[in-house]
Amino acid sequence: MSGWLSNLPLKLLSVFLAFTVWFVVSAPRRESLSERAFSVPLSLVGMPRDLMITTSVPDTVSVRLRGRASDLRSLSSSNLEVTIDQRLAQPGDATITLRPQLINVPPHVEVVSIDPNKMRFRVERVKEKIVPIRPFLVGAPSVGYAVGDATLSPDHARVSGPASQIKNLSEVATERIIMTGRTESFEQSVAVVSDSSLIRIVDPLMVQVTVPVTEEIGPAQQETKKKSP
C-alpha cells in the first residue's frame, strides 16, 4: 500500500497528461458545425481553339459551405474555385450542372448549395475574314479648309470571331482621328479596333492613315486666279 502511495504523484501526472492529450486531440471533433456563404470564382478551362462562348457567363457563383468554424475561417474566395472543363464542348446551346465535386474544399467541409446550380451559354465556331478598314474621322477642320479622301496602308484587316457575327461583318474602323482645327494634310499611325468585344483584330493592329486637308477656293479667289497672268 505504501509503495502504491509513493508513486501516486507520478500516476496522477500521467493521468493528467493523458487527459490533456485527449482533450487537445478531440477538440476539433467537439467543435460545433456552422455554415458560411462564399462568392467563388467560376473558371471555364480547356475550350477548343476553334470554339468560343458568345453569351454572358457569371464570373462568380454563391457557394454555401458547412464545417467546423476553424476550417471555414481558413477559407476565402481566393482559395476556392469552381472549375468547368470544356474540352468536349460542341457548337450550340450548352447547359452544365454545377456539382459539389467541382469545388476544391477541404475533406471535412461539405458543399451545402451552389447558386446558380446550372450554367447556360452558347458555343459557336470561330471564323476568320478579311474586311476593309474605315478611317474614323471626328470633327471638322478650320473654317476655309476641306478634308479629302483619307488613304490607309494597309487598308484591309484580318479579323476573327463567332461565325454569326463574322458572317455579317462588312468593315472595321480605326480609332478616332481628330480633325478639329486642322489646316494641313497629315499622316498618323492609329490602331484598328472592333465595335464588338467578340470580334478580334488579328492583323494589322496598327495602320498608317494619310488625310489630305486643303484650303477651300471661294468665288472671289477663283475670279482672282482667272485674271492673274
PASE-196944 format. One record per residue (C-alpha): residue number from 1; x, y, z. Coordinates in Angstrom, 1 decimal. Layout:
% PASE-196944
nr = NUM&X = X&Y = Y&Z = Z $
...
% end
This chain:
% PASE-196944
nr = 1&X = 0.0&Y = 0.0&Z = 0.0 $
nr = 2&X = 2.8&Y = 2.4&Z = 0.9 $
nr = 3&X = 4.5&Y = 1.6&Z = -2.4 $
nr = 4&X = 1.4&Y = 2.4&Z = -4.4 $
nr = 5&X = 1.0&Y = 5.7&Z = -2.5 $
nr = 6&X = 4.7&Y = 6.6&Z = -3.1 $
nr = 7&X = 4.0&Y = 6.5&Z = -6.9 $
nr = 8&X = 0.8&Y = 8.5&Z = -6.6 $
nr = 9&X = 2.1&Y = 11.8&Z = -7.8 $
nr = 10&X = 3.7&Y = 10.2&Z = -10.9 $
nr = 11&X = 0.5&Y = 8.3&Z = -11.6 $
nr = 12&X = -1.7&Y = 11.4&Z = -11.2 $
nr = 13&X = 0.7&Y = 13.3&Z = -13.6 $
nr = 14&X = 0.3&Y = 10.5&Z = -16.1 $
nr = 15&X = -3.4&Y = 10.6&Z = -15.9 $
nr = 16&X = -3.4&Y = 14.4&Z = -16.3 $
nr = 17&X = -1.1&Y = 14.3&Z = -19.3 $
nr = 18&X = -3.3&Y = 11.6&Z = -20.9 $
nr = 19&X = -6.4&Y = 13.7&Z = -20.3 $
nr = 20&X = -4.7&Y = 16.8&Z = -21.8 $
nr = 21&X = -3.7&Y = 14.9&Z = -24.9 $
nr = 22&X = -7.2&Y = 13.5&Z = -25.3 $
nr = 23&X = -8.7&Y = 17.0&Z = -24.8 $
nr = 24&X = -6.4&Y = 18.6&Z = -27.4 $
nr = 25&X = -6.8&Y = 15.8&Z = -30.0 $
nr = 26&X = -10.6&Y = 15.6&Z = -29.6 $
nr = 27&X = -11.1&Y = 19.3&Z = -29.7 $
nr = 28&X = -11.8&Y = 19.5&Z = -33.4 $
nr = 29&X = -14.4&Y = 16.7&Z = -33.1 $
nr = 30&X = -16.1&Y = 18.6&Z = -30.3 $
nr = 31&X = -16.2&Y = 21.9&Z = -32.3 $
nr = 32&X = -19.7&Y = 22.8&Z = -33.4 $
nr = 33&X = -20.5&Y = 22.9&Z = -37.1 $
nr = 34&X = -21.5&Y = 26.1&Z = -38.8 $
nr = 35&X = -22.4&Y = 27.3&Z = -42.3 $
nr = 36&X = -21.0&Y = 30.2&Z = -44.3 $
nr = 37&X = -21.6&Y = 31.6&Z = -47.8 $
nr = 38&X = -18.7&Y = 32.4&Z = -50.2 $
nr = 39&X = -18.5&Y = 34.2&Z = -53.6 $
nr = 40&X = -16.5&Y = 31.7&Z = -55.6 $
nr = 41&X = -14.7&Y = 32.4&Z = -58.9 $
nr = 42&X = -16.1&Y = 30.4&Z = -61.9 $
nr = 43&X = -13.4&Y = 29.2&Z = -64.4 $
nr = 44&X = -14.1&Y = 27.6&Z = -67.7 $
nr = 45&X = -11.0&Y = 25.8&Z = -69.0 $
nr = 46&X = -10.0&Y = 23.7&Z = -71.9 $
nr = 47&X = -12.2&Y = 25.3&Z = -74.6 $
nr = 48&X = -11.0&Y = 24.2&Z = -78.1 $
nr = 49&X = -9.3&Y = 27.0&Z = -80.0 $
nr = 50&X = -11.8&Y = 26.8&Z = -82.8 $
nr = 51&X = -14.8&Y = 27.4&Z = -80.4 $
nr = 52&X = -15.9&Y = 30.3&Z = -78.2 $
nr = 53&X = -18.7&Y = 31.2&Z = -75.8 $
nr = 54&X = -20.8&Y = 34.0&Z = -77.2 $
nr = 55&X = -23.3&Y = 34.6&Z = -74.3 $
nr = 56&X = -22.6&Y = 36.1&Z = -70.9 $
nr = 57&X = -21.3&Y = 33.8&Z = -68.1 $
nr = 58&X = -21.1&Y = 35.0&Z = -64.5 $
nr = 59&X = -17.6&Y = 35.5&Z = -63.0 $
nr = 60&X = -18.6&Y = 34.0&Z = -59.7 $
nr = 61&X = -21.2&Y = 31.8&Z = -58.1 $
nr = 62&X = -22.5&Y = 31.8&Z = -54.5 $
nr = 63&X = -21.4&Y = 28.6&Z = -52.6 $
nr = 64&X = -22.7&Y = 27.7&Z = -49.1 $
nr = 65&X = -20.3&Y = 25.5&Z = -47.1 $
nr = 66&X = -20.8&Y = 23.6&Z = -43.8 $
nr = 67&X = -18.0&Y = 22.6&Z = -41.5 $
nr = 68&X = -16.1&Y = 23.3&Z = -38.3 $
nr = 69&X = -15.7&Y = 27.0&Z = -37.7 $
nr = 70&X = -11.9&Y = 26.8&Z = -37.7 $
nr = 71&X = -12.0&Y = 25.1&Z = -41.1 $
nr = 72&X = -14.4&Y = 27.7&Z = -42.6 $
nr = 73&X = -12.3&Y = 30.6&Z = -41.2 $
nr = 74&X = -9.3&Y = 29.3&Z = -43.2 $
nr = 75&X = -11.2&Y = 29.5&Z = -46.5 $
nr = 76&X = -11.8&Y = 32.6&Z = -48.7 $
nr = 77&X = -12.8&Y = 33.4&Z = -52.2 $
nr = 78&X = -9.1&Y = 33.4&Z = -53.2 $
nr = 79&X = -8.5&Y = 29.7&Z = -52.3 $
nr = 80&X = -11.8&Y = 28.4&Z = -53.7 $
nr = 81&X = -12.8&Y = 27.9&Z = -57.3 $
nr = 82&X = -15.4&Y = 26.2&Z = -59.5 $
nr = 83&X = -13.6&Y = 24.8&Z = -62.5 $
nr = 84&X = -15.6&Y = 23.6&Z = -65.5 $
nr = 85&X = -13.7&Y = 21.5&Z = -68.2 $
nr = 86&X = -14.8&Y = 22.5&Z = -71.7 $
nr = 87&X = -12.6&Y = 20.1&Z = -73.7 $
nr = 88&X = -15.6&Y = 18.2&Z = -75.0 $
nr = 89&X = -17.6&Y = 21.4&Z = -75.9 $
nr = 90&X = -19.6&Y = 21.4&Z = -79.1 $
nr = 91&X = -21.2&Y = 24.3&Z = -81.1 $
nr = 92&X = -24.8&Y = 25.1&Z = -79.9 $
nr = 93&X = -26.6&Y = 25.8&Z = -76.6 $
nr = 94&X = -25.0&Y = 24.2&Z = -73.5 $
nr = 95&X = -26.3&Y = 23.5&Z = -70.0 $
nr = 96&X = -23.9&Y = 22.4&Z = -67.3 $
nr = 97&X = -25.0&Y = 21.4&Z = -63.8 $
nr = 98&X = -22.6&Y = 22.6&Z = -61.1 $
nr = 99&X = -22.0&Y = 19.7&Z = -58.7 $
nr = 100&X = -20.2&Y = 19.9&Z = -55.3 $
nr = 101&X = -17.4&Y = 17.8&Z = -56.7 $
nr = 102&X = -16.4&Y = 20.7&Z = -58.9 $
nr = 103&X = -15.3&Y = 22.8&Z = -55.8 $
nr = 104&X = -11.9&Y = 22.2&Z = -54.2 $
nr = 105&X = -13.0&Y = 22.2&Z = -50.5 $
nr = 106&X = -11.0&Y = 20.6&Z = -47.6 $
nr = 107&X = -12.0&Y = 17.0&Z = -46.7 $
nr = 108&X = -14.2&Y = 17.9&Z = -43.6 $
nr = 109&X = -16.1&Y = 20.7&Z = -45.3 $
nr = 110&X = -19.4&Y = 20.0&Z = -47.1 $
nr = 111&X = -20.8&Y = 21.9&Z = -50.0 $
nr = 112&X = -24.5&Y = 22.6&Z = -49.0 $
nr = 113&X = -25.6&Y = 24.6&Z = -52.1 $
nr = 114&X = -24.4&Y = 26.3&Z = -55.2 $
nr = 115&X = -26.4&Y = 29.3&Z = -56.7 $
nr = 116&X = -26.9&Y = 29.2&Z = -59.6 $
nr = 117&X = -26.5&Y = 25.5&Z = -59.8 $
nr = 118&X = -26.9&Y = 25.5&Z = -63.6 $
nr = 119&X = -24.9&Y = 27.4&Z = -66.3 $
nr = 120&X = -26.5&Y = 28.0&Z = -69.7 $
nr = 121&X = -24.5&Y = 29.5&Z = -72.6 $
nr = 122&X = -24.0&Y = 29.3&Z = -76.3 $
nr = 123&X = -20.9&Y = 28.0&Z = -78.1 $
nr = 124&X = -20.0&Y = 29.0&Z = -81.6 $
nr = 125&X = -17.3&Y = 28.2&Z = -84.1 $
nr = 126&X = -14.5&Y = 30.8&Z = -84.6 $
nr = 127&X = -14.2&Y = 32.1&Z = -88.1 $
nr = 128&X = -11.8&Y = 34.5&Z = -89.9 $
nr = 129&X = -12.5&Y = 37.1&Z = -92.5 $
nr = 130&X = -10.7&Y = 39.9&Z = -94.4 $
nr = 131&X = -12.6&Y = 43.2&Z = -94.4 $
nr = 132&X = -11.9&Y = 46.8&Z = -95.3 $
nr = 133&X = -10.7&Y = 49.3&Z = -92.7 $
nr = 134&X = -12.6&Y = 52.6&Z = -92.5 $
nr = 135&X = -10.8&Y = 55.7&Z = -91.2 $
nr = 136&X = -12.8&Y = 57.2&Z = -88.3 $
nr = 137&X = -12.5&Y = 60.9&Z = -88.7 $
nr = 138&X = -14.0&Y = 63.1&Z = -85.9 $
nr = 139&X = -14.6&Y = 66.8&Z = -86.1 $
nr = 140&X = -14.1&Y = 69.4&Z = -88.8 $
nr = 141&X = -11.0&Y = 71.4&Z = -90.0 $
nr = 142&X = -10.7&Y = 75.1&Z = -89.5 $
nr = 143&X = -13.0&Y = 77.4&Z = -91.5 $
nr = 144&X = -11.9&Y = 77.7&Z = -95.1 $
nr = 145&X = -10.4&Y = 74.2&Z = -95.2 $
nr = 146&X = -11.7&Y = 70.9&Z = -96.7 $
nr = 147&X = -10.9&Y = 67.3&Z = -96.0 $
nr = 148&X = -10.2&Y = 65.0&Z = -98.9 $
nr = 149&X = -10.4&Y = 61.2&Z = -99.0 $
nr = 150&X = -8.2&Y = 59.5&Z = -96.5 $
nr = 151&X = -6.0&Y = 56.6&Z = -97.5 $
nr = 152&X = -4.8&Y = 53.8&Z = -95.4 $
nr = 153&X = -1.8&Y = 51.5&Z = -95.6 $
nr = 154&X = -2.7&Y = 48.7&Z = -95.3 $
nr = 155&X = -6.4&Y = 49.2&Z = -96.0 $
nr = 156&X = -7.8&Y = 45.7&Z = -95.1 $
nr = 157&X = -7.7&Y = 43.7&Z = -91.8 $
nr = 158&X = -8.0&Y = 40.1&Z = -90.9 $
nr = 159&X = -10.4&Y = 39.5&Z = -88.1 $
nr = 160&X = -11.7&Y = 36.5&Z = -86.1 $
nr = 161&X = -14.8&Y = 35.9&Z = -84.1 $
nr = 162&X = -18.0&Y = 33.9&Z = -83.8 $
nr = 163&X = -19.4&Y = 32.7&Z = -87.1 $
nr = 164&X = -22.7&Y = 34.5&Z = -86.6 $
nr = 165&X = -21.0&Y = 37.9&Z = -86.3 $
nr = 166&X = -18.2&Y = 37.3&Z = -88.8 $
nr = 167&X = -20.8&Y = 36.5&Z = -91.4 $
nr = 168&X = -22.4&Y = 39.9&Z = -91.3 $
nr = 169&X = -19.3&Y = 42.0&Z = -90.7 $
nr = 170&X = -18.6&Y = 44.3&Z = -93.6 $
nr = 171&X = -15.8&Y = 46.5&Z = -92.1 $
nr = 172&X = -13.8&Y = 47.6&Z = -89.1 $
nr = 173&X = -12.6&Y = 51.1&Z = -88.2 $
nr = 174&X = -9.6&Y = 52.9&Z = -86.9 $
nr = 175&X = -9.6&Y = 54.6&Z = -83.5 $
nr = 176&X = -10.7&Y = 58.2&Z = -83.6 $
nr = 177&X = -8.7&Y = 60.6&Z = -85.7 $
nr = 178&X = -9.3&Y = 64.2&Z = -84.5 $
nr = 179&X = -9.9&Y = 66.6&Z = -87.4 $
nr = 180&X = -10.9&Y = 69.7&Z = -85.3 $
nr = 181&X = -8.9&Y = 72.8&Z = -86.3 $
nr = 182&X = -6.7&Y = 71.0&Z = -88.9 $
nr = 183&X = -5.2&Y = 73.3&Z = -91.6 $
nr = 184&X = -2.9&Y = 71.0&Z = -93.4 $
nr = 185&X = -2.5&Y = 67.4&Z = -94.6 $
nr = 186&X = -1.1&Y = 64.9&Z = -92.2 $
nr = 187&X = -0.2&Y = 61.3&Z = -91.6 $
nr = 188&X = -1.0&Y = 59.4&Z = -88.4 $
nr = 189&X = -0.4&Y = 55.8&Z = -87.1 $
nr = 190&X = -3.6&Y = 54.6&Z = -85.5 $
nr = 191&X = -4.9&Y = 51.3&Z = -84.0 $
nr = 192&X = -7.6&Y = 49.2&Z = -85.8 $
nr = 193&X = -10.5&Y = 48.5&Z = -83.4 $
nr = 194&X = -13.7&Y = 46.5&Z = -83.4 $
nr = 195&X = -17.1&Y = 47.5&Z = -82.1 $
nr = 196&X = -17.8&Y = 44.0&Z = -80.8 $
nr = 197&X = -16.0&Y = 42.5&Z = -77.8 $
nr = 198&X = -16.2&Y = 39.1&Z = -79.5 $
nr = 199&X = -14.5&Y = 40.3&Z = -82.7 $
nr = 200&X = -10.7&Y = 40.2&Z = -82.5 $
nr = 201&X = -8.4&Y = 42.1&Z = -84.8 $
nr = 202&X = -5.8&Y = 39.6&Z = -85.9 $
nr = 203&X = -3.7&Y = 41.7&Z = -88.3 $
nr = 204&X = -2.7&Y = 44.5&Z = -88.7 $
nr = 205&X = -3.1&Y = 46.1&Z = -85.3 $
nr = 206&X = -1.9&Y = 49.5&Z = -86.5 $
nr = 207&X = -2.3&Y = 51.3&Z = -89.8 $
nr = 208&X = -0.8&Y = 54.4&Z = -91.4 $
nr = 209&X = -3.5&Y = 57.0&Z = -92.3 $
nr = 210&X = -2.9&Y = 59.9&Z = -94.7 $
nr = 211&X = -5.5&Y = 62.6&Z = -94.6 $
nr = 212&X = -5.4&Y = 65.5&Z = -97.2 $
nr = 213&X = -6.5&Y = 68.9&Z = -95.9 $
nr = 214&X = -6.7&Y = 71.7&Z = -98.5 $
nr = 215&X = -7.7&Y = 75.3&Z = -98.4 $
nr = 216&X = -11.1&Y = 75.9&Z = -100.0 $
nr = 217&X = -11.3&Y = 78.2&Z = -103.0 $
nr = 218&X = -14.2&Y = 80.6&Z = -102.9 $
nr = 219&X = -15.8&Y = 82.5&Z = -105.8 $
nr = 220&X = -13.7&Y = 85.6&Z = -105.2 $
nr = 221&X = -10.5&Y = 83.7&Z = -105.1 $
nr = 222&X = -11.4&Y = 81.8&Z = -108.3 $
nr = 223&X = -12.0&Y = 85.1&Z = -110.1 $
nr = 224&X = -8.7&Y = 86.5&Z = -109.0 $
nr = 225&X = -6.9&Y = 83.4&Z = -110.3 $
nr = 226&X = -8.6&Y = 83.8&Z = -113.7 $
nr = 227&X = -7.5&Y = 87.4&Z = -114.0 $
nr = 228&X = -3.9&Y = 86.8&Z = -112.9 $
nr = 229&X = -1.5&Y = 86.4&Z = -115.9 $
% end
